[in-house]
């Protein structure tokens, strides 16, 4: 297999070509996520990829240099100020020295999230507007979640899949649906019915039992028969906090049990990751705020007390 075929296979393209007459290098890394994949791609010479149709959405974020994506004969620049959301079938042009991250996520998963959010059936294809400006607060929220995944992905690759990566990918999908314009945006702008107090209690009981499972709005919608937006509004109205905040408190309680019951087999970082927190320092702050002492203090005390 020649070099171009190797690149095409690695990047999932039907065809790859370059105008460079000399040798060139392409570096790629692929990270599997529960519902998609992250790519890091760096090329030293101009490179063009022709990608075929597939049931996925591609989000491209520039890190250095510039490139473009052509969708139905319309070319869109990818730069430090503008990202691109495209269907799988597109022509991707990478300029010399272009470095970028590409997130691929299955379209059917995004549609299920949208149905769970709104409570409405989806009868039309999900098609995103391709321009994704990077200088808006909404884009900033999306990039913060993405960077959290990237910051922890190497740890995930060397261990079993972790709870917080699944939840971060879920948050990334919800952020994309809520902050980017698409053919089904109108569903998110429609009014939703109110959920009752019994449904709030139902969700709390479910979260308490499944504290170590990824928090997913699809499960909440299936459990209550209401849209996730209805449940979130009912929580805010009757509890003053969100389902996510309730899940965080339950996980903090479980973290305290781990620190107290298995002090010899645990450390603060392992407990933080096991309970769905993305870093130990953030976990320590949340833990200290909830219980009035740090997790390291509880761990040290119980180690002294354990033979």
N, C-alpha and C positions, 0 to 999 in steps of 0.2 A: 504494500500500500504506500503511495507516495505521500509527500508532506501535506499537500492540499487535501487529500482524502482523509488523512489523520485529523487535520484541523476541522474539517466538515463533520466528521464523526464525533469529535469532542464537543463541538458547539451545537450539534443538532441541526446543521444546515444541509440543504440539498446540494449546494455548490459553493465553492470558495475560489476567489481569484484575487490576484494582486498585480499591480503595474510595476512592482519592483523587479529589476533585472538581476539583483544580487541576492545573497542569502538573507533571510530575515527570521525573526524569532517571535513566537506568540506564546505567552504564558497564560494558562487558565487554571482556575481552581473551582471545583463544584462542591457545594455543601447541600446535602439533602435535608429538607425540612418535612414536617409531617404532611403538609398539603402542597408542597412545591419544592423549589430549589433556588439557591443563590449562586450566581456565577461571579467570579472576579476575572476580568480579561484585560490583558495588557499586550499591545503589539508595537513593534518598533518601526514597521513600514506600513504604508496604506494597505488596507485589507477590505474586501467586500464579500459579504455573505448573503446568499439567497436562501431564505427559510420558507418551508412549505407550511401548509395549513395544519393546525393542531388545536385541541380544545384547551388553550391556555391564554393568559394575558401576560405580557412582558412589560416590566417597568425598568427603564435604563437610567442610571444616575451617573453623571460624569465625575471622575476624580481628577483627571488631568487631560489636556489636549481637547480635541473636538471630534465629533462624528455626526452622522445623520441617519435617520431611519425613513425609508420611503414606504408609504402605505397607499395603495391604489393610485400610484403615480404622483403622490404628493409627498415631497421631501420635508422633513422636520429636523432642524438642527438640535444637537445635544451638546450642551455647554455648561459652564459654571452657573448660569442663571436659568437654564431651562432643561428639564428632564422630559422623557417621552414615555407614554403609555401606548402600547400597540398590541394588535392581535399577533398570533404566531406567524402568519404569512406576511412577510415583509422583506425588504432589501436593507441590510444593515451595512453602512459604510463607516469604517474606522480610519481616521486620519493617522498620520505617523505620530507615535508617542501617545496615542489615545489609551487612557486607562478608565475603566468604568465598572460599576456593579450592575448586574442585571438580575432582577427577581422574576422568576417564572412561577405563576400560581394558576391552578386549574380553574377554568371558568365555572364549572358546575359547583365547586366549593364556594366561590363568591356568590353565586345565585342563591345557594342555600342560606348563606349568612344574611343576604338581603331579605329573603322571605322571613327569616327569624326576626330580623329587626322590625319589619313593617307589618307582618301578619297578612300580607297580600300575596296571592299567587302571581308568579311571573309568567307572562304569556308572550313576551317579546325577547329577542336576543339582547344580551348585555354588551353594549359597545361604548367604550370610553372615548371622550374627547382626547386627542393625542397630546396636547400641550399640557405640561405639568410645571408651572412656574415654581422656582425654588425659593423665591424671596417673600412668600406669604407665610403668615402664622400657621395656616393649615398644613402647608408643605413642611414647615419646620417640625410640626408634631410627628408627621410621617417619618421624616428623616431621623428624628430622635429615637423612635422605635427601631428603625432599621439599624442604626448605629449600635444600639444595645445588643441586637442579635449578632452583629459582626464582632463586637467586643468579646462575646462569650462563645463564639462558634467553635474555636479551636478546642476549648475545654469539652464541649459537647461531642466533638469528633473523637476525643480520646476516652470518653466514658459512655455510659448508657444515655439515651435521650433524656433530657431533663424537663421537668414540669414547666419551668419558666420560659424555655424556648418555644414550647407549644403555645403558651399563652401570648408570648410576644408576636408570634406569627399570626395568631388570631387577632390581636390588636392591630397589626399591620393591615390585615384584610379589612377590618372595620374602618380604619382610618382612610384607606383608599376609597372605599365605598362612600364614605360620608364627606370627604373633602375634595373629591374629583368629580367633575361633571361627566355624566354618562346617560345613556338612553333611558335608564330607570330611576333617575334622580327624583322624578315627580313622586314616586312611591314614598320616599323618605320625607317629602314635604307635606304629605297628607296627614290629616288628623287621625288619631288612634283612640279606641275606646279605653275606658279606665279599668284597671285591675282592682280586685277587692283585697281587703286585709287577709283573708284566708289564703289567697294566692301568694301573698308576701310571706306568710308563715310557711307555706309549702316550699317556697324557694329556700328559705332559711334552713329548714330541716334537711333539704337535699344537700345544700352546701356543707352543713355540719357533718353529714355522713360521708360526703365525697370531697373532703378538704384537700386530699392529695391527688385529685384528678384535675386536668386542665379546665379552667372556667370557660364555658362555651355558651354563647347565647342560644345556639340551636337546642341544647339540652333544656335550657330554661323555658324556651318557647314550647317545646314538646311536652314538658311537664305540666305547664299551666294552661296550655291552649290559648295563650295570649302572646302578643308581640313583645319582643324584648323592650321596646320603647315604652309600652304600657307598664311593664313590670318595673322598669327603672323609675318612672314617674310615681308609681305607687309607693316604692321604697322611699323616695324623697319626701312624699307627702305624709306618710305614716311613721317613718323611722328617722328621717333626717339624714340618712346616709344611703349609699348605693349598694347593690349586691356585691360589687367588687370590694368595697370597704368592709362589708361583713365577712367575706371570704378571707380577707387579709387578717382580720382579728382572729378568726378561727385558726388560721395557720400560725399566727404568733403563739396561740395557746398550745398548739401541737409542738411548736419549737421549744417551748419551755419544758414540756414533758420529756422531750428527747434529751435536753440538757440535764434534766434532773434524774432520769431513769438510766441513761447509758453514758455517764460522764467519761468513762475510760475509752469508749469507742467513737466519740464524737469530737468535732472541733467546730468553732463558730461558722467557718465557711461551709463545711459539709451540711450543717443544719440549715443554714440559709438557703443553699441550693435545693435541699430536699423539700423545703417548705415553700418553694416558689419565688424566692427573692433573687434578684439578678446580681447583687453584690453584697459582700459581708458588711461593708460600712453602712450602707442604706438599711440593711436588716438590723444592725446594732442600734441605729438611731430610732427606728420604729419600735424595736423591742424595749429600749430604755424608756421611751415615751409611754408605752402601754403598761409596763410593770414597775417603773421607778428604779430599776437597776439594769446594768448591762448584761448581755448573755455571757460574756467572758467572766463576770463576777459570779454568776450562778454556776457556771461550769467549774470554776476553781474551787468554790465552796463545796460542791458535791464530790469533786475528786478527793478533796481532803477527807471527806466523810466516808468515802468508799474504801473498804479494805483492799 
